[in-house]
Amino acid sequence: MLSRTADHLFWMARYTERAENTARMLDVHVQTSMLPQSAEAAEKGWRAMLGISELQSAYDHHYGLLTKADVLDFMVRDPMNPSSIASCLKEARENARAVRGTLTTEVWETQNATWLDMQDKLGSGVLEQDPSHFFEWVKFRSHLSRGVTLGTMLKDEAVSFIRLGTFLERADNTARILDVKFHGAQSHELRQQIPRDFYYWAALLRSVSGFEIYRKVYRDVITPERIAELLMLRGDMPRSLLACMDEVVQNLADIRNDISADTERFAGKLHADLRFARIEDILSAGLHDTLTEFLEAIFELGNRISRDFLVPFAA
C-alpha cells in the first residue's frame, strides 16, 4: 500500500476517534457541572477539561475569561482549535475523500454525511439547547463509522491502518482522562476521597462507557484503585490501555514491513508492561508518573509508525 494512502486512512480513523472522545468528555462534564458546587470548583473542572487535551493556553489566547459557553464553543465548533469536534470531523472527511477509491461506498458516505449533518446541527442551535443530544449524536456517528468499516471493507492492510489509528488515539485519550483526575494523588489519599468524589468517579466511568462494566466486573462500591485497574490493565474492557495495546500490536503485525521490526518491539514492550503489571505496584510507584511515561511512549510510537509506514512529519 502507498504510504500516502495509509496515512490518510490512519488519520481518518484518529480524527473520528478524537471527535468521539471529546464528545464523551464534554457530555459527562456538562452533566456533572449541574451538581451543587462552588464557582471556583466549576471553573477548576472546566480548566481540567482543557488540560486533558493540552488546550488551556490556546483557549486563554483566544477567549481570555473562562465560561462554560466559551469552553463548549472552543471544544466543539471553533475552527481555530484543531482538536475541536468540528475540526476533527472535517479532517476525517477530508482524509476519507482523498482515498475514496480505497474505501467502500458505505464508509465514504458515512464520513461525508457526518460532516454535512454536523454543520446542520450546529447551525440549528442544538449545542446551546441540548448539548447532551449533540454529544450522543457524535458518539453514534463514530460507532456507525467503525461498524460500517468492519462490516463492508475487505480485511486487508487498509482496515489494519484504520484500526491502528483508532486504538492509538483511544489509548492516548484514556490515559489523559485518568491522569487529569489522579494527578498528584497517592493511594492512601484516594481512599479518603471516595464519599466526596463518588459522582465524579461514576461520571469518569461513564465517559469511557465503563460504568456497567465496572459493576459487572467488581460488583462492589466504586473505588479509585479499581477504576485505575479497569481502565489500565483489564484486557476485556474495550477502552482500557491494555485492550488498546492488544489491538495496536496485532495490527502492527498485520502490516509489518522490512523496517518495522524495531517499532514492533517498542510496541510489544509497552504492551507487555501493561499485561504483566499489577495495580498495586503502579499506585506504589506513582500513577501520574506511569501515565506520563505511557503518554510519552504512545507519542513516540506514533512517530515510529509515521516513519515506518506513513508520510513522515515535516522536520
Buried (B, 14 or more C-beta within 10 A) or exposed (E): BEEEBBBBBBBBBBBBBBBBBBBBBBBBBBBBBEEEEEEEEBBEBBBBBBBBBEBBEBBEEEBEEBEBEBBBBBBBBBEEBBBBBBBBBBBBBBBBBBBBEBBBEBBBEBBBEBBEEBEEBBEEEBBEEEBBEBBBBBBEBBEBBBEBBEEEBEEEBBBBBBBBBBBBBBBBBBBBBBBBBBEEBEBEEBEEBEEEBEEBBBBBBBBBEBBEBBEEBBEEEBBBBBBBBBBBBBBEBBBBBBBBBBBBBBBBEBBBEEEBEEBBEBBBEBBEBBBEBEBEEBBEEBBBEBBBBBBEBBEEBBEBBBBBBBBEEEE
